[in-house]
Amino acid sequence: MPVPNPIDERLFHILHLAALAYCGDQWSDLRRWFRENQSIVVSPSVAGLPWDKRLLYRLYDCWFRLFRKNSWDDLDRIREIVAGLREDQQTYEAGLLNNGNNSQDRHMAMRLVCLYHWAKATELLAVYMLQGTPGAPPGSDLSLLL
Protein backbone atom coordinates (compact mmCIF):
# COMPACT_ATOMS: atom_id res chain seq x y z
CA MET A 1 0.00 0.00 0.00
CA PRO A 2 1.44 3.38 -0.92
CA VAL A 3 1.95 5.76 1.99
CA PRO A 4 0.40 9.22 1.43
CA ASN A 5 2.69 12.25 1.30
CA PRO A 6 0.86 14.92 3.33
CA ILE A 7 2.10 14.62 6.91
CA ASP A 8 -1.25 14.19 8.67
CA GLU A 9 -2.48 11.64 6.14
CA ARG A 10 0.82 9.77 6.38
CA LEU A 11 0.67 9.59 10.18
CA PHE A 12 -2.91 8.33 10.26
CA HIS A 13 -2.15 5.85 7.49
CA ILE A 14 0.81 4.44 9.42
CA LEU A 15 -1.20 4.27 12.66
CA HIS A 16 -4.04 2.53 10.82
CA LEU A 17 -1.66 0.05 9.22
CA ALA A 18 0.04 -0.58 12.57
CA ALA A 19 -3.28 -1.17 14.34
CA LEU A 20 -4.39 -3.64 11.68
CA ALA A 21 -1.08 -5.49 11.84
CA TYR A 22 -1.12 -5.62 15.62
CA CYS A 23 -4.75 -6.78 15.82
CA GLY A 24 -4.02 -9.37 13.14
CA ASP A 25 -1.14 -10.74 15.24
CA GLN A 26 1.37 -9.57 12.62
CA TRP A 27 3.42 -7.40 14.97
CA SER A 28 6.71 -8.99 13.88
CA ASP A 29 5.92 -8.05 10.26
CA LEU A 30 5.03 -4.56 11.43
CA ARG A 31 8.35 -4.15 13.23
CA ARG A 32 10.17 -5.35 10.13
CA TRP A 33 8.19 -2.87 7.99
CA PHE A 34 9.15 -0.09 10.43
CA ARG A 35 12.84 -1.01 10.05
CA GLU A 36 12.57 -1.15 6.26
CA ASN A 37 10.75 2.19 6.04
CA GLN A 38 12.59 4.29 8.60
CA SER A 39 12.47 7.43 6.44
CA ILE A 40 8.69 7.14 6.08
CA VAL A 41 7.78 6.39 9.69
CA VAL A 42 9.97 9.06 11.26
CA SER A 43 8.13 11.45 13.60
CA PRO A 44 7.74 14.95 12.17
CA SER A 45 9.20 17.98 13.90
CA VAL A 46 6.89 19.98 16.15
CA ALA A 47 8.91 23.20 15.98
CA GLY A 48 6.75 26.23 15.30
CA LEU A 49 3.50 24.27 15.00
CA PRO A 50 0.15 25.08 16.66
CA TRP A 51 -0.66 23.25 19.87
CA ASP A 52 -3.07 20.72 18.33
CA LYS A 53 -0.50 19.64 15.73
CA ARG A 54 2.20 19.42 18.40
CA LEU A 55 -0.06 17.10 20.38
CA LEU A 56 -0.90 14.97 17.36
CA TYR A 57 2.70 14.57 16.24
CA ARG A 58 3.95 13.77 19.73
CA LEU A 59 1.14 11.20 20.17
CA TYR A 60 2.17 9.63 16.87
CA ASP A 61 5.71 9.40 18.23
CA CYS A 62 4.38 7.68 21.36
CA TRP A 63 2.36 5.14 19.41
CA PHE A 64 5.21 4.47 17.04
CA ARG A 65 7.28 3.64 20.14
CA LEU A 66 4.48 1.44 21.54
CA PHE A 67 4.32 -0.58 18.34
CA ARG A 68 8.09 -0.66 17.76
CA LYS A 69 9.18 -1.53 21.34
CA ASN A 70 12.90 -1.59 20.59
CA SER A 71 13.67 -1.54 24.29
CA TRP A 72 12.27 -0.53 27.64
CA ASP A 73 13.56 2.95 26.85
CA ASP A 74 10.81 3.34 24.24
CA LEU A 75 8.18 2.85 26.94
CA ASP A 76 9.97 5.10 29.42
CA ARG A 77 10.27 7.79 26.77
CA ILE A 78 6.48 7.81 26.32
CA ARG A 79 6.02 8.94 29.91
CA GLU A 80 8.59 11.68 29.33
CA ILE A 81 6.81 12.82 26.17
CA VAL A 82 3.44 13.04 27.94
CA ALA A 83 5.04 14.89 30.87
CA GLY A 84 6.52 17.34 28.35
CA LEU A 85 3.08 17.80 26.79
CA ARG A 86 1.66 18.66 30.21
CA GLU A 87 4.28 21.39 30.58
CA ASP A 88 3.75 22.69 27.03
CA GLN A 89 -0.02 22.75 27.52
CA GLN A 90 0.20 25.78 29.78
CA THR A 91 2.25 27.66 27.20
CA TYR A 92 0.41 26.84 23.96
CA GLU A 93 -3.23 26.01 24.77
CA ALA A 94 -4.58 29.48 25.53
CA GLY A 95 -3.30 30.95 22.27
CA LEU A 96 -5.06 28.25 20.26
CA LEU A 97 -8.41 28.71 21.99
CA ASN A 98 -8.64 32.50 21.81
CA ASN A 99 -8.84 33.26 18.11
CA GLY A 100 -11.98 35.43 18.29
CA ASN A 101 -14.36 32.99 16.61
CA ASN A 102 -16.59 31.24 19.16
CA SER A 103 -17.53 28.40 16.81
CA GLN A 104 -13.91 27.67 15.90
CA ASP A 105 -12.88 27.90 19.55
CA ARG A 106 -15.51 25.30 20.53
CA HIS A 107 -14.43 23.04 17.69
CA MET A 108 -10.79 23.33 18.75
CA ALA A 109 -11.68 22.74 22.41
CA MET A 110 -13.38 19.46 21.47
CA ARG A 111 -10.38 18.46 19.36
CA LEU A 112 -8.07 19.17 22.28
CA VAL A 113 -10.22 17.18 24.72
CA CYS A 114 -10.01 14.20 22.35
CA LEU A 115 -6.24 14.56 22.02
CA TYR A 116 -5.87 14.91 25.81
CA HIS A 117 -7.83 11.71 26.40
CA TRP A 118 -5.73 9.96 23.76
CA ALA A 119 -2.57 11.19 25.52
CA LYS A 120 -3.79 9.96 28.91
CA ALA A 121 -4.74 6.57 27.48
CA THR A 122 -1.34 6.34 25.81
CA GLU A 123 0.41 7.07 29.07
CA LEU A 124 -1.69 4.50 30.97
CA LEU A 125 -0.96 1.84 28.35
CA ALA A 126 2.77 2.54 28.54
CA VAL A 127 2.68 2.29 32.34
CA TYR A 128 0.76 -0.98 32.09
CA MET A 129 3.28 -2.36 29.61
CA LEU A 130 6.15 -1.36 31.91
CA GLN A 131 4.67 -2.57 35.19
CA GLY A 132 2.29 -5.31 34.10
CA THR A 133 -0.44 -3.88 36.31
CA PRO A 134 -2.87 -1.06 35.69
CA GLY A 135 -2.14 2.34 37.16
CA ALA A 136 -4.42 4.20 39.54
CA PRO A 137 -8.04 2.99 39.70
CA PRO A 138 -10.51 4.71 37.37
CA GLY A 139 -11.89 7.90 38.79
CA SER A 140 -8.92 8.62 41.03
CA ASP A 141 -7.69 11.30 38.63
CA LEU A 142 -10.56 13.71 38.11
CA SER A 143 -8.70 15.82 35.58
CA LEU A 144 -9.96 15.51 32.01
CA LEU A 145 -6.91 17.25 30.68
CA LEU A 146 -3.38 15.94 30.66
C-alpha positions, 0 to 999 in steps of 0.5 A: 500500500502506498503511503500518502505524502501529506504529513497528517495523512501519512501519520494516520495511514501508518497508525491505521496500518500498525493497528491492523497489523497488531490486531491481526497478530502480525506485529513482527511483520510490522516491526520489520516494515518499520525497520525497512521504512525508517524514512517514512515512519519518522516522527515529524518535527513539532517546531513552530506548530500550533498546539493541536499539531504538536499534540498529534505529532507527539502522540504519533511518536508515542504510538510508534514507540508502543508498536516498535518496542525496541527496548524498555527505553521506548516505553519510558520515553512515552512517559517523558513525552506526555510529561513534556506535553503537560508542561507545554499545555500551559504555554500553547493552549490558551493561544489556540483557543482564543482566536476570536471565533466562538464556533472555531474555539468550541471546535478546537476545544473538542479536538483538544479534549479528544487529544488529551484523552488519547494522551492519557490513554497512551500514558496509561498503556505505557505504564501498564506495559512497563509494570504489568499492572494497571495504574491508579483505579478509574476515577482517582484522577478527576482531571480531564486534561493531561 
